[in-house]
Amino acid sequence: MQNDRTGESLLFLTDEQLRQGIEAMFFAYRGFTADPDRILEKYNYGRAHHRAMHFINRVPGTNVNNLLKILGVTKQSLNRVLRTLIQDELVTLKIGTKDRRERHLYLTDNGKSLEKQLSTAQSHRMREAYRRVGPDAVTGFKQVLEAMMDPKLQVTYKKLRSS
């Protein structure tokens, strides 16, 4: 297998190197989620609450079905999370004007504030890592993550990037 950009052979990857990459991903994920987890713990929320708030913030007015598609969770699971966020006045739900069956989701001011705390913590960690490794590594890292996505999720990801 050839890397189109450099012509280098990618066959040099050993099983041990792949295992190390997998382990690095696990430990990086722990670091990436540690700071928000500490904030979420104060509210008795979990990562599902964080993910929902992140994408509601990213796409204000998204409907429940779109959020289900983005998060890849069951309707029952998302309903539990949304019920809590609505009850705690972090998310508001508005009935669709064109289709009254649709439910559009928005963060309240309190929701925006909490989401900002969570994203700031992750942005800080990511910014520091990016600074340490430099732009070429950042580009390569992004390419690896995108290459690991299922094709259907790549479409969803690209739609989010263009919004």
KOLVO-134842 format. One record per atom (N, C-alpha, C): residue number from 0; atom name; x, y, z. Coordinates in pm, whole numbers, m for minus. Layout:
! residues N
+-----+----+--------+--------+--------+
!   k !  a !      x !      y !      z !
+-----+----+--------+--------+--------+
! NUM ! CA !      X !      Y !      Z !
...
+-----+----+--------+--------+--------+
END
This chain:
! residues 163
+-----+----+--------+--------+--------+
!   k !  a !      x !      y !      z !
+-----+----+--------+--------+--------+
!   0 !  N !     86 !   m118 !      0 !
!   0 ! CA !      0 !      0 !      0 !
!   0 !  C !     90 !    123 !      0 !
!   1 !  N !     55 !    220 !    m81 !
!   1 ! CA !    135 !    343 !    m94 !
!   1 !  C !     58 !    460 !    m34 !
!   2 !  N !    133 !    551 !     25 !
!   2 ! CA !     77 !    678 !     68 !
!   2 !  C !     88 !    771 !    m52 !
!   3 !  N !    m24 !    817 !   m106 !
!   3 ! CA !    m24 !    898 !   m228 !
!   3 !  C !     57 !   1026 !   m214 !
!   4 !  N !     64 !   1084 !    m96 !
!   4 ! CA !    132 !   1213 !    m81 !
!   4 !  C !    284 !   1200 !    m83 !
!   5 !  N !    336 !   1097 !    m21 !
!   5 ! CA !    482 !   1087 !     m8 !
!   5 !  C !    541 !    970 !    m83 !
!   6 !  N !    458 !    878 !   m126 !
!   6 ! CA !    509 !    760 !   m193 !
!   6 !  C !    565 !    657 !    m96 !
!   7 !  N !    559 !    687 !     34 !
!   7 ! CA !    610 !    592 !    134 !
!   7 !  C !    519 !    470 !    141 !
!   8 !  N !    579 !    359 !    173 !
!   8 ! CA !    500 !    238 !    193 !
!   8 !  C !    436 !    242 !    331 !
!   9 !  N !    308 !    211 !    337 !
!   9 ! CA !    239 !    206 !    465 !
!   9 !  C !    235 !     64 !    520 !
!  10 !  N !    302 !    m27 !    452 !
!  10 ! CA !    304 !   m166 !    497 !
!  10 !  C !    396 !   m187 !    616 !
!  11 !  N !    471 !    m84 !    653 !
!  11 ! CA !    566 !    m97 !    763 !
!  11 !  C !    497 !   m107 !    899 !
!  12 !  N !    368 !    m78 !    906 !
!  12 ! CA !    298 !    m80 !   1034 !
!  12 !  C !    287 !   m223 !   1087 !
!  13 !  N !    341 !   m243 !   1204 !
!  13 ! CA !    333 !   m375 !   1267 !
!  13 !  C !    208 !   m382 !   1354 !
!  14 !  N !    173 !   m504 !   1393 !
!  14 ! CA !     60 !   m520 !   1484 !
!  14 !  C !     85 !   m443 !   1614 !
!  15 !  N !    209 !   m443 !   1660 !
!  15 ! CA !    242 !   m372 !   1784 !
!  15 !  C !    223 !   m222 !   1768 !
!  16 !  N !    262 !   m167 !   1654 !
!  16 ! CA !    242 !    m24 !   1629 !
!  16 !  C !     93 !     11 !   1623 !
!  17 !  N !     15 !    m75 !   1563 !
!  17 ! CA !   m130 !    m54 !   1558 !
!  17 !  C !   m190 !    m60 !   1698 !
!  18 !  N !   m146 !   m157 !   1780 !
!  18 ! CA !   m193 !   m166 !   1918 !
!  18 !  C !   m157 !    m40 !   1995 !
!  19 !  N !    m35 !     10 !   1974 !
!  19 ! CA !      7 !    132 !   2042 !
!  19 !  C !    m80 !    251 !   2001 !
!  20 !  N !   m116 !    257 !   1873 !
!  20 ! CA !   m205 !    362 !   1826 !
!  20 !  C !   m343 !    353 !   1890 !
!  21 !  N !   m393 !    231 !   1902 !
!  21 ! CA !   m523 !    208 !   1966 !
!  21 !  C !   m516 !    252 !   2112 !
!  22 !  N !   m409 !    211 !   2180 !
!  22 ! CA !   m394 !    249 !   2321 !
!  22 !  C !   m378 !    399 !   2337 !
!  23 !  N !   m304 !    462 !   2247 !
!  23 ! CA !   m288 !    607 !   2253 !
!  23 !  C !   m424 !    674 !   2238 !
!  24 !  N !   m507 !    619 !   2149 !
!  24 ! CA !   m641 !    675 !   2129 !
!  24 !  C !   m724 !    664 !   2257 !
!  25 !  N !   m718 !    548 !   2324 !
!  25 ! CA !   m791 !    530 !   2450 !
!  25 !  C !   m746 !    633 !   2554 !
!  26 !  N !   m615 !    647 !   2572 !
!  26 ! CA !   m564 !    739 !   2673 !
!  26 !  C !   m590 !    884 !   2636 !
!  27 !  N !   m580 !    918 !   2508 !
!  27 ! CA !   m610 !   1054 !   2464 !
!  27 !  C !   m757 !   1086 !   2489 !
!  28 !  N !   m844 !    989 !   2463 !
!  28 ! CA !   m986 !   1010 !   2487 !
!  28 !  C !  m1014 !   1034 !   2635 !
!  29 !  N !   m944 !    960 !   2720 !
!  29 ! CA !   m960 !    982 !   2865 !
!  29 !  C !   m922 !   1125 !   2901 !
!  30 !  N !   m810 !   1173 !   2844 !
!  30 ! CA !   m768 !   1310 !   2870 !
!  30 !  C !   m867 !   1411 !   2813 !
!  31 !  N !   m913 !   1385 !   2693 !
!  31 ! CA !  m1005 !   1475 !   2624 !
!  31 !  C !  m1137 !   1490 !   2698 !
!  32 !  N !  m1182 !   1384 !   2765 !
!  32 ! CA !  m1310 !   1387 !   2834 !
!  32 !  C !  m1297 !   1416 !   2983 !
!  33 !  N !  m1175 !   1413 !   3038 !
!  33 ! CA !  m1157 !   1429 !   3183 !
!  33 !  C !  m1204 !   1566 !   3233 !
!  34 !  N !  m1164 !   1671 !   3163 !
!  34 ! CA !  m1201 !   1806 !   3209 !
!  34 !  C !  m1352 !   1828 !   3204 !
!  35 !  N !  m1417 !   1798 !   3091 !
!  35 ! CA !  m1563 !   1812 !   3090 !
!  35 !  C !  m1633 !   1720 !   3190 !
!  36 !  N !  m1580 !   1600 !   3209 !
!  36 ! CA !  m1642 !   1507 !   3305 !
!  36 !  C !  m1647 !   1569 !   3444 !
!  37 !  N !  m1541 !   1640 !   3484 !
!  37 ! CA !  m1539 !   1703 !   3616 !
!  37 !  C !  m1648 !   1811 !   3625 !
!  38 !  N !  m1667 !   1884 !   3518 !
!  38 ! CA !  m1772 !   1987 !   3517 !
!  38 !  C !  m1909 !   1922 !   3518 !
!  39 !  N !  m1929 !   1821 !   3436 !
!  39 ! CA !  m2058 !   1751 !   3427 !
!  39 !  C !  m2098 !   1687 !   3559 !
!  40 !  N !  m1999 !   1638 !   3632 !
!  40 ! CA !  m2024 !   1570 !   3759 !
!  40 !  C !  m2097 !   1662 !   3858 !
!  41 !  N !  m2067 !   1790 !   3853 !
!  41 ! CA !  m2131 !   1887 !   3943 !
!  41 !  C !  m2282 !   1893 !   3920 !
!  42 !  N !  m2324 !   1860 !   3798 !
!  42 ! CA !  m2465 !   1868 !   3761 !
!  42 !  C !  m2532 !   1730 !   3756 !
!  43 !  N !  m2456 !   1627 !   3788 !
!  43 ! CA !  m2502 !   1489 !   3776 !
!  43 !  C !  m2537 !   1453 !   3632 !
!  44 !  N !  m2459 !   1506 !   3538 !
!  44 ! CA !  m2474 !   1477 !   3397 !
!  44 !  C !  m2362 !   1386 !   3352 !
!  45 !  N !  m2384 !   1324 !   3238 !
!  45 ! CA !  m2282 !   1239 !   3179 !
!  45 !  C !  m2244 !   1288 !   3041 !
!  46 !  N !  m2164 !   1209 !   2974 !
!  46 ! CA !  m2115 !   1246 !   2840 !
!  46 !  C !  m2226 !   1257 !   2738 !
!  47 !  N !  m2334 !   1182 !   2757 !
!  47 ! CA !  m2446 !   1191 !   2663 !
!  47 !  C !  m2507 !   1331 !   2668 !
!  48 !  N !  m2515 !   1390 !   2786 !
!  48 ! CA !  m2566 !   1526 !   2801 !
!  48 !  C !  m2473 !   1624 !   2728 !
!  49 !  N !  m2343 !   1601 !   2746 !
!  49 ! CA !  m2244 !   1687 !   2682 !
!  49 !  C !  m2255 !   1680 !   2530 !
!  50 !  N !  m2261 !   1560 !   2477 !
!  50 ! CA !  m2270 !   1544 !   2331 !
!  50 !  C !  m2397 !   1610 !   2276 !
!  51 !  N !  m2509 !   1589 !   2345 !
!  51 ! CA !  m2635 !   1651 !   2300 !
!  51 !  C !  m2622 !   1802 !   2301 !
!  52 !  N !  m2570 !   1858 !   2408 !
!  52 ! CA !  m2555 !   2003 !   2416 !
!  52 !  C !  m2458 !   2055 !   2310 !
!  53 !  N !  m2352 !   1982 !   2286 !
!  53 ! CA !  m2254 !   2024 !   2185 !
!  53 !  C !  m2322 !   2039 !   2049 !
!  54 !  N !  m2396 !   1938 !   2008 !
!  54 ! CA !  m2454 !   1941 !   1874 !
!  54 !  C !  m2578 !   2031 !   1865 !
!  55 !  N !  m2649 !   2049 !   1975 !
!  55 ! CA !  m2759 !   2147 !   1973 !
!  55 !  C !  m2699 !   2287 !   1958 !
!  56 !  N !  m2588 !   2311 !   2024 !
!  56 ! CA !  m2519 !   2440 !   2011 !
!  56 !  C !  m2463 !   2457 !   1870 !
!  57 !  N !  m2411 !   2351 !   1815 !
!  57 ! CA !  m2349 !   2356 !   1682 !
!  57 !  C !  m2453 !   2379 !   1573 !
!  58 !  N !  m2572 !   2323 !   1591 !
!  58 ! CA !  m2680 !   2335 !   1492 !
!  58 !  C !  m2808 !   2379 !   1565 !
!  59 !  N !  m2814 !   2506 !   1605 !
!  59 ! CA !  m2934 !   2553 !   1678 !
!  59 !  C !  m3059 !   2529 !   1594 !
!  60 !  N !  m3163 !   2478 !   1659 !
!  60 ! CA !  m3288 !   2450 !   1589 !
!  60 !  C !  m3293 !   2313 !   1525 !
!  61 !  N !  m3185 !   2235 !   1545 !
!  61 ! CA !  m3187 !   2099 !   1490 !
!  61 !  C !  m3307 !   2026 !   1547 !
!  62 !  N !  m3358 !   1932 !   1470 !
!  62 ! CA !  m3472 !   1857 !   1523 !
!  62 !  C !  m3423 !   1728 !   1588 !
!  63 !  N !  m3513 !   1666 !   1660 !
!  63 ! CA !  m3478 !   1546 !   1736 !
!  63 !  C !  m3427 !   1436 !   1644 !
!  64 !  N !  m3490 !   1418 !   1529 !
!  64 ! CA !  m3446 !   1312 !   1437 !
!  64 !  C !  m3303 !   1337 !   1387 !
!  65 !  N !  m3270 !   1461 !   1357 !
!  65 ! CA !  m3135 !   1493 !   1313 !
!  65 !  C !  m3036 !   1466 !   1424 !
!  66 !  N !  m3071 !   1503 !   1546 !
!  66 ! CA !  m2982 !   1478 !   1660 !
!  66 !  C !  m2963 !   1328 !   1683 !
!  67 !  N !  m3069 !   1251 !   1664 !
!  67 ! CA !  m3057 !   1105 !   1675 !
!  67 !  C !  m2956 !   1052 !   1572 !
!  68 !  N !  m2965 !   1104 !   1452 !
!  68 ! CA !  m2875 !   1062 !   1344 !
!  68 !  C !  m2730 !   1098 !   1376 !
!  69 !  N !  m2708 !   1218 !   1425 !
!  69 ! CA !  m2573 !   1264 !   1459 !
!  69 !  C !  m2514 !   1181 !   1572 !
!  70 !  N !  m2592 !   1161 !   1678 !
!  70 ! CA !  m2541 !   1095 !   1798 !
!  70 !  C !  m2538 !    943 !   1786 !
!  71 !  N !  m2624 !    886 !   1702 !
!  71 ! CA !  m2627 !    742 !   1687 !
!  71 !  C !  m2672 !    670 !   1812 !
!  72 !  N !  m2770 !    728 !   1881 !
!  72 ! CA !  m2824 !    666 !   2002 !
!  72 !  C !  m2970 !    631 !   1978 !
!  73 !  N !  m3027 !    557 !   2071 !
!  73 ! CA !  m3168 !    522 !   2058 !
!  73 !  C !  m3255 !    642 !   2095 !
!  74 !  N !  m3375 !    642 !   2046 !
!  74 ! CA !  m3470 !    748 !   2077 !
!  74 !  C !  m3497 !    754 !   2228 !
!  75 !  N !  m3508 !    637 !   2287 !
!  75 ! CA !  m3533 !    629 !   2432 !
!  75 !  C !  m3419 !    693 !   2510 !
!  76 !  N !  m3296 !    663 !   2471 !
!  76 ! CA !  m3179 !    718 !   2538 !
!  76 !  C !  m3173 !    869 !   2523 !
!  77 !  N !  m3195 !    917 !   2401 !
!  77 ! CA !  m3192 !   1062 !   2377 !
!  77 !  C !  m3305 !   1131 !   2453 !
!  78 !  N !  m3422 !   1070 !   2456 !
!  78 ! CA !  m3535 !   1130 !   2528 !
!  78 !  C !  m3504 !   1149 !   2676 !
!  79 !  N !  m3437 !   1052 !   2737 !
!  79 ! CA !  m3398 !   1064 !   2878 !
!  79 !  C !  m3307 !   1185 !   2897 !
!  80 !  N !  m3207 !   1196 !   2810 !
!  80 ! CA !  m3111 !   1307 !   2818 !
!  80 !  C !  m3182 !   1440 !   2797 !
!  81 !  N !  m3263 !   1448 !   2690 !
!  81 ! CA !  m3332 !   1574 !   2660 !
!  81 !  C !  m3430 !   1612 !   2771 !
!  82 !  N !  m3499 !   1514 !   2825 !
!  82 ! CA !  m3594 !   1542 !   2933 !
!  82 !  C !  m3522 !   1612 !   3049 !
!  83 !  N !  m3406 !   1562 !   3085 !
!  83 ! CA !  m3328 !   1621 !   3195 !
!  83 !  C !  m3282 !   1762 !   3158 !
!  84 !  N !  m3230 !   1778 !   3038 !
!  84 ! CA !  m3179 !   1909 !   2997 !
!  84 !  C !  m3292 !   2013 !   2986 !
!  85 !  N !  m3408 !   1970 !   2942 !
!  85 ! CA !  m3524 !   2060 !   2934 !
!  85 !  C !  m3574 !   2095 !   3074 !
!  86 !  N !  m3585 !   1993 !   3158 !
!  86 ! CA !  m3632 !   2013 !   3295 !
!  86 !  C !  m3538 !   2108 !   3370 !
!  87 !  N !  m3408 !   2097 !   3345 !
!  87 ! CA !  m3309 !   2183 !   3412 !
!  87 !  C !  m3289 !   2317 !   3342 !
!  88 !  N !  m3373 !   2343 !   3243 !
!  88 ! CA !  m3376 !   2469 !   3169 !
!  88 !  C !  m3243 !   2501 !   3099 !
!  89 !  N !  m3183 !   2397 !   3041 !
!  89 ! CA !  m3062 !   2416 !   2961 !
!  89 !  C !  m3094 !   2406 !   2812 !
!  90 !  N !  m3202 !   2337 !   2781 !
!  90 ! CA !  m3248 !   2320 !   2643 !
!  90 !  C !  m3395 !   2356 !   2638 !
!  91 !  N !  m3433 !   2421 !   2530 !
!  91 ! CA !  m3574 !   2449 !   2506 !
!  91 !  C !  m3616 !   2381 !   2377 !
!  92 !  N !  m3740 !   2340 !   2374 !
!  92 ! CA !  m3795 !   2267 !   2260 !
!  92 !  C !  m3906 !   2351 !   2199 !
!  93 !  N !  m3897 !   2372 !   2068 !
!  93 ! CA !  m4000 !   2450 !   1999 !
!  93 !  C !  m4065 !   2364 !   1891 !
!  94 !  N !  m4195 !   2377 !   1880 !
!  94 ! CA !  m4271 !   2302 !   1779 !
!  94 !  C !  m4242 !   2362 !   1642 !
!  95 !  N !  m4225 !   2276 !   1542 !
!  95 ! CA !  m4198 !   2321 !   1407 !
!  95 !  C !  m4311 !   2405 !   1350 !
!  96 !  N !  m4277 !   2507 !   1272 !
!  96 ! CA !  m4380 !   2591 !   1211 !
!  96 !  C !  m4436 !   2526 !   1084 !
!  97 !  N !  m4352 !   2457 !   1010 !
!  97 ! CA !  m4397 !   2390 !    887 !
!  97 !  C !  m4458 !   2254 !    917 !
!  98 !  N !  m4394 !   2182 !   1007 !
!  98 ! CA !  m4442 !   2049 !   1045 !
!  98 !  C !  m4454 !   2047 !   1197 !
!  99 !  N !  m4575 !   2051 !   1245 !
!  99 ! CA !  m4598 !   2060 !   1390 !
!  99 !  C !  m4554 !   1934 !   1465 !
! 100 !  N !  m4523 !   1829 !   1393 !
! 100 ! CA !  m4473 !   1707 !   1458 !
! 100 !  C !  m4325 !   1720 !   1494 !
! 101 !  N !  m4256 !   1812 !   1426 !
! 101 ! CA !  m4114 !   1830 !   1452 !
! 101 !  C !  m4091 !   1907 !   1582 !
! 102 !  N !  m3984 !   1869 !   1649 !
! 102 ! CA !  m3942 !   1937 !   1771 !
! 102 !  C !  m3802 !   1991 !   1747 !
! 103 !  N !  m3788 !   2123 !   1754 !
! 103 ! CA !  m3659 !   2189 !   1730 !
! 103 !  C !  m3596 !   2224 !   1864 !
! 104 !  N !  m3466 !   2201 !   1872 !
! 104 ! CA !  m3394 !   2214 !   1998 !
! 104 !  C !  m3300 !   2334 !   1996 !
! 105 !  N !  m3300 !   2405 !   2108 !
! 105 ! CA !  m3213 !   2522 !   2125 !
! 105 !  C !  m3158 !   2520 !   2266 !
! 106 !  N !  m3036 !   2569 !   2282 !
! 106 ! CA !  m2982 !   2588 !   2416 !
! 106 !  C !  m3037 !   2719 !   2471 !
! 107 !  N !  m3069 !   2716 !   2599 !
! 107 ! CA !  m3106 !   2840 !   2668 !
! 107 !  C !  m2976 !   2915 !   2700 !
! 108 !  N !  m2988 !   3033 !   2758 !
! 108 ! CA !  m2867 !   3106 !   2798 !
! 108 !  C !  m2785 !   3025 !   2897 !
! 109 !  N !  m2852 !   2958 !   2992 !
! 109 ! CA !  m2780 !   2872 !   3087 !
! 109 !  C !  m2715 !   2754 !   3016 !
! 110 !  N !  m2785 !   2699 !   2918 !
! 110 ! CA !  m2730 !   2588 !   2840 !
! 110 !  C !  m2608 !   2632 !   2762 !
! 111 !  N !  m2616 !   2750 !   2701 !
! 111 ! CA !  m2501 !   2804 !   2627 !
! 111 !  C !  m2381 !   2825 !   2719 !
! 112 !  N !  m2409 !   2872 !   2839 !
! 112 ! CA !  m2301 !   2896 !   2935 !
! 112 !  C !  m2232 !   2765 !   2975 !
! 113 !  N !  m2311 !   2663 !   3005 !
! 113 ! CA !  m2253 !   2533 !   3041 !
! 113 !  C !  m2179 !   2472 !   2923 !
! 114 !  N !  m2238 !   2478 !   2806 !
! 114 ! CA !  m2173 !   2422 !   2688 !
! 114 !  C !  m2040 !   2493 !   2662 !
! 115 !  N !  m2036 !   2623 !   2684 !
! 115 ! CA !  m1913 !   2700 !   2665 !
! 115 !  C !  m1805 !   2654 !   2763 !
! 116 !  N !  m1842 !   2629 !   2887 !
! 116 ! CA !  m1745 !   2578 !   2985 !
! 116 !  C !  m1686 !   2445 !   2938 !
! 117 !  N !  m1775 !   2357 !   2890 !
! 117 ! CA !  m1732 !   2224 !   2846 !
! 117 !  C !  m1643 !   2233 !   2722 !
! 118 !  N !  m1685 !   2312 !   2625 !
! 118 ! CA !  m1606 !   2320 !   2502 !
! 118 !  C !  m1476 !   2396 !   2523 !
! 119 !  N !  m1475 !   2493 !   2613 !
! 119 ! CA !  m1352 !   2567 !   2643 !
! 119 !  C !  m1248 !   2473 !   2704 !
! 120 !  N !  m1293 !   2386 !   2792 !
! 120 ! CA !  m1199 !   2290 !   2853 !
! 120 !  C !  m1138 !   2200 !   2746 !
! 121 !  N !  m1220 !   2150 !   2655 !
! 121 ! CA !  m1168 !   2062 !   2550 !
! 121 !  C !  m1086 !   2139 !   2448 !
! 122 !  N !  m1128 !   2260 !   2416 !
! 122 ! CA !  m1053 !   2341 !   2320 !
! 122 !  C !   m914 !   2373 !   2373 !
! 123 !  N !   m907 !   2401 !   2502 !
! 123 ! CA !   m777 !   2432 !   2563 !
! 123 !  C !   m682 !   2312 !   2549 !
! 124 !  N !   m730 !   2194 !   2583 !
! 124 ! CA !   m647 !   2074 !   2574 !
! 124 !  C !   m605 !   2048 !   2430 !
! 125 !  N !   m698 !   2063 !   2337 !
! 125 ! CA !   m668 !   2037 !   2198 !
! 125 !  C !   m572 !   2143 !   2142 !
! 126 !  N !   m594 !   2269 !   2176 !
! 126 ! CA !   m506 !   2376 !   2129 !
! 126 !  C !   m362 !   2354 !   2176 !
! 127 !  N !   m347 !   2316 !   2301 !
! 127 ! CA !   m213 !   2291 !   2355 !
! 127 !  C !   m146 !   2174 !   2283 !
! 128 !  N !   m222 !   2069 !   2258 !
! 128 ! CA !   m166 !   1954 !   2186 !
! 128 !  C !   m127 !   1994 !   2044 !
! 129 !  N !   m212 !   2068 !   1977 !
! 129 ! CA !   m184 !   2114 !   1841 !
! 129 !  C !    m58 !   2200 !   1839 !
! 130 !  N !    m44 !   2287 !   1936 !
! 130 ! CA !     75 !   2374 !   1942 !
! 130 !  C !    202 !   2290 !   1957 !
! 131 !  N !    193 !   2186 !   2039 !
! 131 ! CA !    312 !   2103 !   2062 !
! 131 !  C !    356 !   2025 !   1940 !
! 132 !  N !    260 !   1979 !   1859 !
! 132 ! CA !    297 !   1891 !   1748 !
! 132 !  C !    314 !   1963 !   1616 !
! 133 !  N !    256 !   2079 !   1600 !
! 133 ! CA !    273 !   2155 !   1477 !
! 133 !  C !    170 !   2125 !   1371 !
! 134 !  N !    164 !   2213 !   1269 !
! 134 ! CA !     57 !   2207 !   1169 !
! 134 !  C !     56 !   2080 !   1084 !
! 135 !  N !    171 !   2025 !   1051 !
! 135 ! CA !    172 !   1903 !    970 !
! 135 !  C !    108 !   1787 !   1045 !
! 136 !  N !    141 !   1776 !   1174 !
! 136 ! CA !     83 !   1668 !   1255 !
! 136 !  C !    m67 !   1689 !   1273 !
! 137 !  N !   m109 !   1814 !   1289 !
! 137 ! CA !   m252 !   1845 !   1304 !
! 137 !  C !   m327 !   1801 !   1179 !
! 138 !  N !   m273 !   1834 !   1063 !
! 138 ! CA !   m336 !   1794 !    937 !
! 138 !  C !   m343 !   1642 !    927 !
! 139 !  N !   m234 !   1574 !    960 !
! 139 ! CA !   m231 !   1428 !    955 !
! 139 !  C !   m329 !   1366 !   1053 !
! 140 !  N !   m337 !   1421 !   1172 !
! 140 ! CA !   m429 !   1372 !   1275 !
! 140 !  C !   m573 !   1382 !   1226 !
! 141 !  N !   m608 !   1497 !   1170 !
! 141 ! CA !   m743 !   1517 !   1118 !
! 141 !  C !   m772 !   1418 !   1005 !
! 142 !  N !   m675 !   1395 !    919 !
! 142 ! CA !   m693 !   1302 !    809 !
! 142 !  C !   m714 !   1160 !    861 !
! 143 !  N !   m640 !   1121 !    963 !
! 143 ! CA !   m656 !    987 !   1022 !
! 143 !  C !   m796 !    974 !   1081 !
! 144 !  N !   m839 !   1074 !   1158 !
! 144 ! CA !   m973 !   1067 !   1218 !
! 144 !  C !  m1081 !   1057 !   1111 !
! 145 !  N !  m1070 !   1138 !   1007 !
! 145 ! CA !  m1170 !   1133 !    900 !
! 145 !  C !  m1167 !    999 !    827 !
! 146 !  N !  m1049 !    942 !    809 !
! 146 ! CA !  m1037 !    813 !    740 !
! 146 !  C !  m1096 !    699 !    825 !
! 147 !  N !  m1101 !    717 !    956 !
! 147 ! CA !  m1156 !    615 !   1045 !
! 147 !  C !  m1309 !    618 !   1051 !
! 148 !  N !  m1369 !    727 !   1005 !
! 148 ! CA !  m1516 !    740 !   1012 !
! 148 !  C !  m1583 !    647 !    912 !
! 149 !  N !  m1698 !    595 !    952 !
! 149 ! CA !  m1781 !    521 !    857 !
! 149 !  C !  m1824 !    619 !    748 !
! 150 !  N !  m1837 !    571 !    625 !
! 150 ! CA !  m1874 !    660 !    513 !
! 150 !  C !  m2000 !    743 !    538 !
! 151 !  N !  m2104 !    684 !    597 !
! 151 ! CA !  m2226 !    759 !    624 !
! 151 !  C !  m2201 !    872 !    725 !
! 152 !  N !  m2115 !    844 !    823 !
! 152 ! CA !  m2085 !    946 !    923 !
! 152 !  C !  m1997 !   1056 !    864 !
! 153 !  N !  m1916 !   1022 !    765 !
! 153 ! CA !  m1837 !   1125 !    698 !
! 153 !  C !  m1929 !   1228 !    633 !
! 154 !  N !  m2040 !   1182 !    575 !
! 154 ! CA !  m2136 !   1272 !    513 !
! 154 !  C !  m2194 !   1366 !    619 !
! 155 !  N !  m2236 !   1311 !    731 !
! 155 ! CA !  m2291 !   1391 !    840 !
! 155 !  C !  m2188 !   1490 !    891 !
! 156 !  N !  m2066 !   1444 !    909 !
! 156 ! CA !  m1955 !   1527 !    956 !
! 156 !  C !  m1930 !   1644 !    860 !
! 157 !  N !  m1928 !   1615 !    731 !
! 157 ! CA !  m1903 !   1720 !    632 !
! 157 !  C !  m2016 !   1822 !    629 !
! 158 !  N !  m2140 !   1776 !    650 !
! 158 ! CA !  m2253 !   1869 !    656 !
! 158 !  C !  m2238 !   1963 !    775 !
! 159 !  N !  m2194 !   1910 !    889 !
! 159 ! CA !  m2174 !   1994 !   1007 !
! 159 !  C !  m2065 !   2098 !    982 !
! 160 !  N !  m1961 !   2057 !    914 !
! 160 ! CA !  m1849 !   2149 !    887 !
! 160 !  C !  m1892 !   2262 !    797 !
! 161 !  N !  m1990 !   2239 !    711 !
! 161 ! CA !  m2031 !   2344 !    617 !
! 161 !  C !  m2140 !   2434 !    675 !
! 162 !  N !  m2190 !   2398 !    792 !
! 162 ! CA !  m2297 !   2481 !    851 !
! 162 !  C !  m2241 !   2590 !    940 !
+-----+----+--------+--------+--------+
END
